[in-house]
Amino acid sequence: MTGIQETLNEREIRYGSFKDFSEICQDLKSVMRSTPKWEALSPSQKEALEMDAHKTARILNGDPDYVDNWHDKAGYATLEENILNGKQ
């Protein structure tokens, strides 16, 4: 097996099934979007939170010890922090 199917199989081992991940991720995003302050957020704040939800869903559905997901979560928060501090 080569190509895309091999990649998909590797991702499923790491992150769990895409179907289950998608349900978790969309539920998290739905909760965020239903909050009173969602529309007051900037596009970068929304994206940082959505990417955090994406990584959170991967952690909840797959390997919680995979350090890269935790590193990415910190990275998206840092990107927004930099914007708010005028560094970007």
N, C-alpha and C positions, 0 to 999 in steps of 0.2 A: 504494500500500500504506500502510495506516495502522494505528494501534493497536498491539496486542500483537505482531503479526508484525514490524512495523518495529523495535520494541524488541529483539526476539529476534535479528533480523538484525544490528543494531548491536552487540549483545553478542557475537555469534559472531565478528564482525570483530575486536573488542577482545580477547576471551578464548579464542577457539578454540571448537571444537564442544563442546557440553554433555556429550555422551557421553564424549569423550576426557578432558575436565576431570573428570568424575565418577569415572572409573577412577583417575586420579592422586590425587584428593582422598581417595577411600575407601582406597586403598593406604596413603597417608600416615597417615590416622587409624587404620587397622588396626595399623600398626606402633606407634603411640603407645599404643593401648589394650592392646597385648600386653606392655608393659614392666612390670617388677615394681612400680614406684612409682605406676602409674596410679591405682589405687584409693585411694591415700593423698592424692591431690590434692583440693583443694576444688572445688566446682562452678565457681567463677569461674576457677580455674586451668585446669581441663579446657576450659572454653569458650574462654578466651584461646588455648590451644594449638590447639584445633580451628579457630578462626577464622584463626589463623596458617597452619594447613594449607590452609584454603580459599584464602587469598590466595596462598600459595606455589603451589598447583595452578594458579591463574589465571596466575601469572607463567610457570610452566613450560609451560603449554598455549597461552598467548596472547602478548600484547605485553609483553616484559620491561622495556621502557622506559616503561611507563605508570606515572608517579610515584604516582598515587593508591593503587595496590596496596602500594607500599613504605611510604607514609604510614600506611595502615591497619594494616599489620603493627606499626609502631612504636606506633600508638595502642592496640592491644589489649595490648601488653606494658606500656605506661604505665598503662593501667587496672588491671592486676593489681599493678603496682608500687605504685600509690596505695593499693590495698586492703591490701597487706602493710605499708605504712608508716602505716596507720591514717588515711589521708586520705579514705577513703570509707566 
